Amino acid sequence: MGDMAGGRTIVLLMSGGVDSSVAALLLLREGWRVLGLTLRIPGVWGGPGEAGNGPPVEAGASAARMAGVLGIPHRILDAGETFRARVIAPFLRDYREGRTPNPCVDCNRSIKFGLLMDAAAEWAGDACVPVATGHYARILLTPSGARLARALDEGRDQSYFLCDVDRARLDRVRFPLGELTKPQVREIARDAGLAAADRPDSMEVCFLAGTDYRERVGDDGPGPIRDLSGALLGRHKGLSRYTLGQRQGLGIAAPHPLYVLRLDRAENALVVGPRECAFRTVVTARRPNVLAPELLGRDTVLMGKTRSRSPLSPCRIASLDEGTLTAEFKSPQFAPAPGQRLALYGGEVLAASGVIV
């Protein structure tokens, strides 16, 4: 991290898992006074289409136990109403409106590096108190300011999910795991005897708690599946159950593989076709978030992606204004899905992002 902590206070966002626990351990070893803060995460229980008012998915108990083991003061923040309004409700709405949401990106902007960051400052009595998390990403200090960069472990890199964080907040952010691999993190935890050392990673959307989001979105009703010529191929089970580029689960027989190309809300129709029809060279996004303006020259070659697991691909910015970001890729990108993020990198640094339309 490069900080000479000298007993300074830092607030760590703790889940109780191995990543935030090792982050705490590393910060303590560097001499920080660590305060642990955990979000109580509401679930989506309730009727279909509701943002839910049931028991929390994460109540903070495991984080509290870990904080006790490490001797860290700990608080749990119940921000259910804000979480439901800014993360769960948009998630449900996007699916109902034919988009593919990314709730982790929304949570990172509005909750972890929004609401929790504000709560951290209030708790520490310091508006500039640094805030750390167990994300695999890095903060680079450049002549232009603090910049978000990819983790050294590219297979674990989570910078894509941080692409919508407010640039003005980056100078308060610390990522202790940014230069480590996951095996290294687990080894540190085992050497320290931490109970979380071998806990499996959670790959699911936290507030769903293993339930099927399709049962929560609400029933938007079956409708026709058509090919590009308009021919009827079958019936779908509700457009909210599908996303662009999807191949599995269409329930139709065809002589060649078919992929979802469009969700036609007006006719409640699912439009499918061959894989080659799902590629796009020009990708437009709304609500651009510029994180490194110095990297956004019109002729500058950037590296972009339209999904978290997509490989980075050369591109340039075709246009950028307050409301819209358009990127032109050298090679066509497979099925950029409305609601997902377009993320553009200049070298290691995340330069800009936006919500794909």
C-alpha positions as CSV (number, residue, x, y, z in Angstrom):
1,M,0.0,0.0,0.0
2,G,2.9,2.3,0.5
3,D,1.5,4.1,3.5
4,M,3.5,4.8,6.7
5,A,0.5,4.3,8.9
6,G,2.0,5.5,12.1
7,G,-1.1,4.6,14.2
8,R,-3.5,6.4,11.8
9,T,-7.0,5.2,11.8
10,I,-8.4,3.3,8.8
11,V,-11.9,1.9,8.4
12,L,-12.2,-1.6,6.9
13,L,-15.4,-2.8,5.3
14,M,-15.6,-6.4,6.7
15,S,-17.6,-9.3,5.6
16,G,-16.0,-12.0,7.8
17,G,-14.7,-13.8,4.8
18,V,-11.0,-14.6,4.0
19,D,-10.4,-11.5,1.9
20,S,-11.5,-8.8,4.3
21,S,-10.0,-10.8,7.2
22,V,-6.6,-10.9,5.6
23,A,-6.9,-7.2,4.7
24,A,-7.5,-6.5,8.4
25,L,-4.4,-8.5,9.3
26,L,-2.2,-6.8,6.8
27,L,-3.4,-3.3,7.9
28,L,-2.7,-4.1,11.5
29,R,0.8,-5.4,10.7
30,E,1.4,-2.0,8.9
31,G,0.6,-0.2,12.1
32,W,-2.9,1.1,11.3
33,R,-5.6,1.5,13.9
34,V,-8.3,-0.5,12.2
35,L,-12.1,0.0,12.7
36,G,-14.3,-2.7,11.2
37,L,-17.6,-1.8,9.6
38,T,-20.1,-4.3,8.2
39,L,-23.3,-3.8,6.2
40,R,-26.4,-5.7,7.3
41,I,-27.7,-6.9,3.9
42,P,-31.4,-7.3,3.4
43,G,-32.8,-10.2,1.4
44,V,-35.4,-10.1,-1.4
45,W,-38.1,-12.1,0.5
46,G,-41.6,-11.0,-0.2
47,G,-44.0,-11.3,-3.1
48,P,-42.6,-11.5,-6.7
49,G,-41.3,-8.2,-7.9
50,E,-40.9,-6.8,-4.3
51,A,-37.7,-5.5,-2.9
52,G,-38.4,-7.6,0.2
53,N,-38.6,-6.9,3.9
54,G,-37.6,-10.3,5.3
55,P,-34.7,-11.3,7.5
56,P,-31.2,-10.1,6.5
57,V,-29.0,-12.3,4.3
58,E,-25.9,-11.0,6.1
59,A,-26.4,-9.9,9.7
60,G,-22.7,-9.2,10.4
61,A,-22.2,-12.0,12.9
62,S,-19.2,-13.6,11.2
63,A,-17.5,-10.2,10.7
64,A,-18.1,-9.4,14.4
65,R,-16.5,-12.7,15.4
66,M,-13.5,-12.0,13.2
67,A,-13.1,-8.5,14.5
68,G,-13.1,-9.9,18.0
69,V,-10.4,-12.4,17.1
70,L,-8.2,-9.6,15.7
71,G,-9.1,-7.1,18.5
72,I,-10.7,-4.6,16.1
73,P,-13.6,-2.3,17.2
74,H,-16.6,-3.3,15.0
75,R,-19.9,-1.8,14.0
76,I,-22.8,-3.1,12.0
77,L,-24.7,-0.7,9.8
78,D,-28.3,-1.4,9.0
79,A,-28.9,0.4,5.7
80,G,-31.7,-1.8,4.5
81,E,-33.9,1.0,3.0
82,T,-31.0,2.5,1.1
83,F,-29.8,-0.9,-0.1
84,R,-33.3,-1.8,-1.3
85,A,-33.7,1.5,-3.1
86,R,-30.3,1.7,-4.8
87,V,-29.4,-1.9,-5.4
88,I,-32.3,-4.4,-5.1
89,A,-35.1,-2.3,-6.7
90,P,-33.0,-1.3,-9.8
91,F,-31.9,-5.0,-10.1
92,L,-35.6,-6.1,-10.3
93,R,-36.6,-3.2,-12.5
94,D,-33.8,-3.8,-15.0
95,Y,-34.8,-7.4,-15.5
96,R,-38.5,-6.4,-15.9
97,E,-37.5,-3.9,-18.6
98,G,-35.3,-6.3,-20.6
99,R,-31.9,-5.3,-19.3
100,T,-29.2,-7.4,-17.6
101,P,-28.2,-5.6,-14.4
102,N,-25.0,-5.6,-12.5
103,P,-25.9,-5.1,-8.8
104,C,-22.3,-5.4,-7.6
105,V,-21.4,-2.3,-9.5
106,D,-24.4,-0.4,-8.2
107,C,-23.6,-1.5,-4.6
108,N,-19.9,-0.5,-4.9
109,R,-20.9,3.0,-6.0
110,S,-23.9,3.7,-3.8
111,I,-23.3,1.6,-0.7
112,K,-19.7,0.5,-0.1
113,F,-18.0,3.6,-1.5
114,G,-21.0,5.8,-0.8
115,L,-23.1,5.2,2.3
116,L,-20.5,3.1,4.1
117,M,-17.7,5.5,3.3
118,D,-19.8,8.4,4.8
119,A,-20.6,6.2,7.9
120,A,-16.8,5.5,8.2
121,A,-16.0,9.2,8.2
122,E,-18.7,9.9,10.9
123,W,-17.5,7.0,13.1
124,A,-13.8,8.0,12.8
125,G,-14.6,11.7,13.3
126,D,-12.5,12.4,10.2
127,A,-14.0,13.4,6.8
128,C,-10.7,12.2,5.1
129,V,-10.4,8.8,6.9
130,P,-9.1,6.2,4.5
131,V,-11.4,3.2,3.8
132,A,-10.1,-0.3,2.9
133,T,-11.8,-3.3,1.4
134,G,-10.8,-6.8,0.4
135,H,-11.3,-6.2,-3.3
136,Y,-8.6,-7.4,-5.7
137,A,-7.8,-4.0,-7.3
138,R,-5.2,-1.3,-6.8
139,I,-5.1,2.5,-6.2
140,L,-2.2,4.2,-8.0
141,L,-1.1,7.6,-7.0
142,T,-0.3,9.6,-10.2
143,P,0.5,13.2,-10.9
144,S,-3.2,13.5,-12.0
145,G,-4.5,12.1,-8.7
146,A,-5.5,8.7,-7.3
147,R,-6.5,6.2,-10.0
148,L,-8.2,2.8,-10.0
149,A,-6.1,0.1,-11.5
150,R,-6.3,-3.7,-12.2
151,A,-5.0,-6.1,-9.6
152,L,-1.7,-7.8,-10.3
153,D,-3.6,-11.2,-10.3
154,E,-5.6,-10.7,-13.5
155,G,-7.6,-13.8,-12.9
156,R,-8.9,-12.3,-9.6
157,D,-9.1,-8.6,-10.8
158,Q,-12.3,-6.9,-9.6
159,S,-11.7,-3.4,-11.0
160,Y,-14.6,-3.9,-13.5
161,F,-17.0,-4.1,-10.6
162,L,-15.5,-0.8,-9.2
163,C,-15.8,1.1,-12.5
164,D,-18.7,3.3,-11.3
165,V,-17.1,4.5,-8.1
166,D,-16.9,8.3,-7.8
167,R,-13.5,9.5,-8.8
168,A,-13.4,12.1,-6.0
169,R,-13.5,9.3,-3.5
170,L,-10.5,7.3,-4.8
171,D,-7.9,9.1,-2.7
172,R,-9.5,7.7,0.4
173,V,-9.6,4.1,-0.8
174,R,-7.1,1.4,0.0
175,F,-6.9,-2.2,-1.4
176,P,-4.5,-4.2,0.7
177,L,-4.9,-7.3,-1.5
178,G,-4.2,-5.6,-4.8
179,E,-0.8,-7.1,-5.3
180,L,-1.6,-10.6,-3.9
181,T,-3.0,-13.8,-5.5
182,K,-5.9,-15.6,-3.8
183,P,-3.6,-18.6,-2.9
184,Q,-1.3,-16.1,-1.2
185,V,-4.2,-14.6,0.7
186,R,-5.4,-18.0,1.9
187,E,-1.8,-18.9,2.9
188,I,-1.6,-15.8,5.0
189,A,-4.9,-16.6,6.7
190,R,-3.8,-20.2,7.4
191,D,-0.5,-19.1,8.8
192,A,-2.3,-16.7,11.1
193,G,-4.8,-19.4,12.2
194,L,-7.9,-17.5,10.9
195,A,-11.0,-19.6,10.7
196,A,-12.0,-18.0,7.3
197,A,-8.8,-19.4,5.6
198,D,-10.5,-22.1,3.7
199,R,-14.0,-20.7,3.5
200,P,-15.3,-21.1,-0.1
201,D,-15.8,-18.0,-2.2
202,S,-19.3,-16.8,-2.7
203,M,-20.0,-16.4,-6.4
204,E,-23.7,-15.5,-6.1
205,V,-25.5,-12.2,-5.8
206,C,-25.4,-11.6,-2.0
207,F,-29.0,-10.5,-1.4
208,L,-30.5,-13.4,-3.3
209,A,-28.9,-15.9,-0.8
210,G,-28.9,-18.7,-3.4
211,T,-32.5,-18.2,-4.5
212,D,-33.4,-17.8,-8.2
213,Y,-33.7,-14.2,-9.2
214,R,-36.3,-15.2,-11.8
215,E,-38.7,-16.1,-9.0
216,R,-38.3,-12.6,-7.6
217,V,-38.6,-10.4,-10.7
218,G,-42.3,-11.1,-11.2
219,D,-44.1,-13.0,-13.9
220,D,-43.9,-11.0,-17.1
221,G,-45.7,-13.8,-19.0
222,P,-44.8,-16.1,-21.9
223,G,-44.6,-15.0,-25.5
224,P,-43.2,-15.9,-28.9
225,I,-39.7,-16.8,-29.8
226,R,-38.9,-15.6,-33.3
227,D,-36.0,-15.7,-35.7
228,L,-34.7,-12.6,-37.5
229,S,-37.2,-13.1,-40.3
230,G,-40.0,-13.0,-37.8
231,A,-40.8,-16.8,-38.1
232,L,-42.3,-18.3,-35.0
233,L,-39.9,-20.9,-33.4
234,G,-41.5,-21.5,-30.0
235,R,-42.6,-19.9,-26.8
236,H,-40.5,-18.3,-24.1
237,K,-41.3,-18.3,-20.3
238,G,-41.0,-14.5,-19.7
239,L,-38.4,-12.1,-21.1
240,S,-36.9,-11.4,-17.6
241,R,-35.6,-15.0,-17.7
242,Y,-33.2,-14.3,-20.7
243,T,-30.2,-12.1,-21.5
244,L,-28.4,-11.2,-24.7
245,G,-26.1,-13.8,-25.9
246,Q,-27.8,-16.6,-24.0
247,R,-27.8,-20.0,-25.7
248,Q,-28.9,-22.5,-23.0
249,G,-32.5,-22.9,-21.8
250,L,-34.3,-21.6,-24.9
251,G,-36.3,-24.8,-25.2
252,I,-36.4,-24.9,-29.0
253,A,-34.9,-27.3,-31.5
254,A,-32.9,-26.0,-34.4
255,P,-30.3,-27.4,-36.9
256,H,-27.7,-24.9,-35.6
257,P,-27.2,-23.2,-32.2
258,L,-29.3,-20.1,-31.6
259,Y,-28.6,-17.2,-29.3
260,V,-30.7,-14.4,-27.8
261,L,-30.2,-11.3,-30.0
262,R,-33.0,-9.0,-28.7
263,L,-35.7,-8.8,-26.1
264,D,-38.7,-7.1,-27.8
265,R,-40.7,-5.6,-25.0
266,A,-43.3,-4.2,-27.3
267,E,-44.4,-7.6,-28.6
268,N,-43.1,-9.5,-25.6
269,A,-41.0,-11.5,-28.1
270,L,-37.6,-13.1,-27.8
271,V,-35.6,-12.7,-31.0
272,V,-32.9,-15.4,-31.6
273,G,-30.4,-16.1,-34.4
274,P,-26.9,-17.4,-35.2
275,R,-24.0,-16.4,-33.0
276,E,-22.4,-14.2,-35.6
277,C,-25.4,-11.9,-35.4
278,A,-24.8,-11.2,-31.7
279,F,-21.5,-9.3,-32.3
280,R,-21.2,-5.5,-32.2
281,T,-18.2,-3.3,-33.0
282,V,-19.7,0.0,-31.7
283,V,-20.9,0.0,-28.1
284,T,-22.8,2.9,-26.6
285,A,-23.2,3.5,-22.9
286,R,-25.1,6.0,-20.8
287,R,-24.2,7.7,-17.6
288,P,-20.4,7.8,-18.3
289,N,-18.1,7.8,-15.3
290,V,-14.7,9.3,-16.1
291,L,-12.0,8.1,-13.8
292,A,-8.9,9.1,-15.7
293,P,-9.6,12.0,-18.1
294,E,-6.0,12.4,-19.0
295,L,-6.2,9.0,-20.8
296,L,-9.2,9.8,-23.0
297,G,-7.6,11.4,-26.1
298,R,-9.8,10.9,-29.2
299,D,-7.1,8.9,-31.0
300,T,-5.8,7.0,-28.0
301,V,-6.0,3.3,-28.2
302,L,-7.6,1.9,-25.1
303,M,-8.5,-1.6,-24.0
304,G,-12.2,-2.3,-23.3
305,K,-14.5,-5.0,-22.1
306,T,-18.3,-5.3,-22.0
307,R,-18.6,-8.1,-19.4
308,S,-16.6,-8.8,-16.3
309,R,-15.1,-12.0,-17.7
310,S,-14.5,-10.8,-21.2
311,P,-10.9,-10.4,-22.4
312,L,-9.7,-6.8,-22.9
313,S,-9.9,-5.8,-26.5
314,P,-8.4,-2.7,-28.3
315,C,-10.8,0.2,-28.9
316,R,-11.1,3.9,-29.1
317,I,-13.6,6.5,-28.0
318,A,-15.9,7.5,-30.8
319,S,-17.8,10.1,-28.7
320,L,-18.1,11.2,-25.1
321,D,-20.3,13.8,-23.5
322,E,-22.0,14.2,-20.1
323,G,-24.7,11.7,-21.0
324,T,-23.2,9.2,-23.4
325,L,-20.0,7.3,-24.0
326,T,-19.5,5.4,-27.4
327,A,-16.5,3.1,-28.0
328,E,-15.5,1.5,-31.3
329,F,-13.8,-1.8,-30.9
330,K,-11.2,-3.1,-33.4
331,S,-12.8,-6.6,-33.1
332,P,-16.5,-7.2,-32.7
333,Q,-17.7,-7.9,-29.2
334,F,-20.0,-10.7,-28.3
335,A,-23.5,-9.6,-27.2
336,P,-22.9,-6.5,-25.2
337,A,-25.9,-6.6,-22.9
338,P,-27.9,-3.5,-21.9
339,G,-27.5,-2.9,-18.2
340,Q,-24.0,-4.3,-18.0
341,R,-20.9,-2.0,-18.0
342,L,-18.6,-0.9,-20.7
343,A,-15.2,-0.5,-19.0
344,L,-12.3,1.2,-20.8
345,Y,-8.7,0.9,-19.6
346,G,-5.5,2.9,-20.4
347,G,-2.8,0.4,-19.5
348,E,-3.5,-0.7,-16.0
349,V,-5.7,2.2,-15.2
350,L,-9.5,2.1,-15.5
351,A,-10.1,5.3,-17.6
352,A,-13.9,5.4,-18.0
353,S,-17.1,3.4,-17.9
354,G,-20.8,3.5,-18.6
355,V,-24.0,1.5,-18.6
356,I,-24.5,-0.3,-21.9
357,V,-27.7,0.6,-23.9
